[in-house]
């Protein structure tokens, strides 16, 4: 591995976790599922809540980050219909 890729891999926090989803990640992701702002953003796909979740919370909110790790999609993306009915 060359020096630049080594430096870049050390900056990525997910490279240190080896991709393992912990119980703490699941608990945080559940908080994101229950969050009224994130829920509205996922449901409406427009407006201030959507903008906030899409632009601001992804970089700041540990619950949105955990949601992305657990569910494999961004916190502002709509929930697929087959998951809504389950």
LOLUMTI-814377 format. One record per residue (C-alpha): x, y, z; residue in one letter. Coordinates in steps of 0.02 Angstrom, whole numbers, plus 50000, padded with zeros to 5 digits. Layout:
<recs>
<rec><c1>X</c1><c2>Y</c2><c3>Z</c3><rest>A</rest></rec>
...
</recs>
This chain:
<recs>
<rec><c1>50000</c1><c2>50000</c2><c3>50000</c3><rest>X</rest></rec>
<rec><c1>50072</c1><c2>50167</c2><c3>49953</c3><rest>X</rest></rec>
<rec><c1>50086</c1><c2>50310</c2><c3>50075</c3><rest>X</rest></rec>
<rec><c1>49939</c1><c2>50414</c2><c3>50010</c3><rest>X</rest></rec>
<rec><c1>49814</c1><c2>50271</c2><c3>50015</c3><rest>X</rest></rec>
<rec><c1>49875</c1><c2>50227</c2><c3>50190</c3><rest>X</rest></rec>
<rec><c1>49842</c1><c2>50406</c2><c3>50248</c3><rest>X</rest></rec>
<rec><c1>49670</c1><c2>50408</c2><c3>50167</c3><rest>X</rest></rec>
<rec><c1>49621</c1><c2>50241</c2><c3>50242</c3><rest>X</rest></rec>
<rec><c1>49666</c1><c2>50305</c2><c3>50415</c3><rest>X</rest></rec>
<rec><c1>49549</c1><c2>50454</c2><c3>50391</c3><rest>X</rest></rec>
<rec><c1>49399</c1><c2>50345</c2><c3>50353</c3><rest>X</rest></rec>
<rec><c1>49318</c1><c2>50297</c2><c3>50520</c3><rest>X</rest></rec>
<rec><c1>49224</c1><c2>50152</c2><c3>50441</c3><rest>X</rest></rec>
<rec><c1>49387</c1><c2>50070</c2><c3>50388</c3><rest>X</rest></rec>
<rec><c1>49431</c1><c2>50051</c2><c3>50572</c3><rest>X</rest></rec>
<rec><c1>49267</c1><c2>49967</c2><c3>50618</c3><rest>X</rest></rec>
<rec><c1>49285</c1><c2>49829</c2><c3>50486</c3><rest>X</rest></rec>
<rec><c1>49102</c1><c2>49854</c2><c3>50440</c3><rest>X</rest></rec>
<rec><c1>49035</c1><c2>49761</c2><c3>50592</c3><rest>X</rest></rec>
<rec><c1>48866</c1><c2>49824</c2><c3>50651</c3><rest>X</rest></rec>
<rec><c1>48857</c1><c2>49829</c2><c3>50839</c3><rest>X</rest></rec>
<rec><c1>48708</c1><c2>49833</c2><c3>50958</c3><rest>X</rest></rec>
<rec><c1>48751</c1><c2>50014</c2><c3>50990</c3><rest>X</rest></rec>
<rec><c1>48733</c1><c2>50050</c2><c3>50803</c3><rest>X</rest></rec>
<rec><c1>48564</c1><c2>49963</c2><c3>50801</c3><rest>X</rest></rec>
<rec><c1>48504</c1><c2>50063</c2><c3>50951</c3><rest>X</rest></rec>
<rec><c1>48560</c1><c2>50226</c2><c3>50871</c3><rest>X</rest></rec>
<rec><c1>48480</c1><c2>50180</c2><c3>50706</c3><rest>X</rest></rec>
<rec><c1>48316</c1><c2>50147</c2><c3>50798</c3><rest>X</rest></rec>
<rec><c1>48324</c1><c2>50324</c2><c3>50869</c3><rest>X</rest></rec>
<rec><c1>48339</c1><c2>50388</c2><c3>50691</c3><rest>X</rest></rec>
<rec><c1>48188</c1><c2>50283</c2><c3>50639</c3><rest>X</rest></rec>
<rec><c1>48088</c1><c2>50362</c2><c3>50782</c3><rest>X</rest></rec>
<rec><c1>48154</c1><c2>50540</c2><c3>50753</c3><rest>X</rest></rec>
<rec><c1>48012</c1><c2>50654</c2><c3>50696</c3><rest>X</rest></rec>
<rec><c1>48126</c1><c2>50758</c2><c3>50584</c3><rest>X</rest></rec>
<rec><c1>48204</c1><c2>50608</c2><c3>50497</c3><rest>X</rest></rec>
<rec><c1>48036</c1><c2>50521</c2><c3>50482</c3><rest>X</rest></rec>
<rec><c1>47959</c1><c2>50673</c2><c3>50399</c3><rest>X</rest></rec>
<rec><c1>48108</c1><c2>50689</c2><c3>50281</c3><rest>X</rest></rec>
<rec><c1>48092</c1><c2>50507</c2><c3>50229</c3><rest>X</rest></rec>
<rec><c1>47904</c1><c2>50522</c2><c3>50205</c3><rest>X</rest></rec>
<rec><c1>47887</c1><c2>50692</c2><c3>50119</c3><rest>X</rest></rec>
<rec><c1>48051</c1><c2>50701</c2><c3>50019</c3><rest>X</rest></rec>
<rec><c1>48042</c1><c2>50891</c2><c3>50016</c3><rest>X</rest></rec>
<rec><c1>48041</c1><c2>51042</c2><c3>50131</c3><rest>X</rest></rec>
<rec><c1>48149</c1><c2>51101</c2><c3>50273</c3><rest>X</rest></rec>
<rec><c1>48159</c1><c2>50935</c2><c3>50365</c3><rest>X</rest></rec>
<rec><c1>48219</c1><c2>50848</c2><c3>50207</c3><rest>X</rest></rec>
<rec><c1>48349</c1><c2>50982</c2><c3>50175</c3><rest>X</rest></rec>
<rec><c1>48408</c1><c2>50975</c2><c3>50355</c3><rest>X</rest></rec>
<rec><c1>48429</c1><c2>50787</c2><c3>50358</c3><rest>X</rest></rec>
<rec><c1>48507</c1><c2>50780</c2><c3>50185</c3><rest>X</rest></rec>
<rec><c1>48630</c1><c2>50924</c2><c3>50205</c3><rest>X</rest></rec>
<rec><c1>48667</c1><c2>50943</c2><c3>50390</c3><rest>X</rest></rec>
<rec><c1>48628</c1><c2>50792</c2><c3>50497</c3><rest>X</rest></rec>
<rec><c1>48726</c1><c2>50665</c2><c3>50395</c3><rest>X</rest></rec>
<rec><c1>48888</c1><c2>50748</c2><c3>50448</c3><rest>X</rest></rec>
<rec><c1>48837</c1><c2>50786</c2><c3>50626</c3><rest>X</rest></rec>
<rec><c1>48708</c1><c2>50663</c2><c3>50690</c3><rest>X</rest></rec>
<rec><c1>48772</c1><c2>50496</c2><c3>50757</c3><rest>X</rest></rec>
<rec><c1>48597</c1><c2>50423</c2><c3>50740</c3><rest>X</rest></rec>
<rec><c1>48589</c1><c2>50462</c2><c3>50553</c3><rest>X</rest></rec>
<rec><c1>48762</c1><c2>50388</c2><c3>50529</c3><rest>X</rest></rec>
<rec><c1>48710</c1><c2>50229</c2><c3>50620</c3><rest>X</rest></rec>
<rec><c1>48550</c1><c2>50221</c2><c3>50515</c3><rest>X</rest></rec>
<rec><c1>48656</c1><c2>50222</c2><c3>50358</c3><rest>X</rest></rec>
<rec><c1>48769</c1><c2>50084</c2><c3>50424</c3><rest>X</rest></rec>
<rec><c1>48625</c1><c2>49973</c2><c3>50481</c3><rest>X</rest></rec>
<rec><c1>48500</c1><c2>49997</c2><c3>50339</c3><rest>X</rest></rec>
<rec><c1>48621</c1><c2>50032</c2><c3>50197</c3><rest>X</rest></rec>
<rec><c1>48537</c1><c2>50193</c2><c3>50141</c3><rest>X</rest></rec>
<rec><c1>48545</c1><c2>50376</c2><c3>50188</c3><rest>X</rest></rec>
<rec><c1>48433</c1><c2>50441</c2><c3>50327</c3><rest>X</rest></rec>
<rec><c1>48336</c1><c2>50552</c2><c3>50204</c3><rest>X</rest></rec>
<rec><c1>48302</c1><c2>50415</c2><c3>50075</c3><rest>X</rest></rec>
<rec><c1>48125</c1><c2>50346</c2><c3>50071</c3><rest>X</rest></rec>
<rec><c1>48090</c1><c2>50176</c2><c3>50146</c3><rest>X</rest></rec>
<rec><c1>48053</c1><c2>50046</c2><c3>50011</c3><rest>X</rest></rec>
<rec><c1>47869</c1><c2>49995</c2><c3>50006</c3><rest>X</rest></rec>
<rec><c1>47901</c1><c2>49812</c2><c3>50047</c3><rest>X</rest></rec>
<rec><c1>47980</c1><c2>49866</c2><c3>50214</c3><rest>X</rest></rec>
<rec><c1>47837</c1><c2>49983</c2><c3>50256</c3><rest>X</rest></rec>
<rec><c1>47706</c1><c2>49845</c2><c3>50251</c3><rest>X</rest></rec>
<rec><c1>47810</c1><c2>49719</c2><c3>50351</c3><rest>X</rest></rec>
</recs>
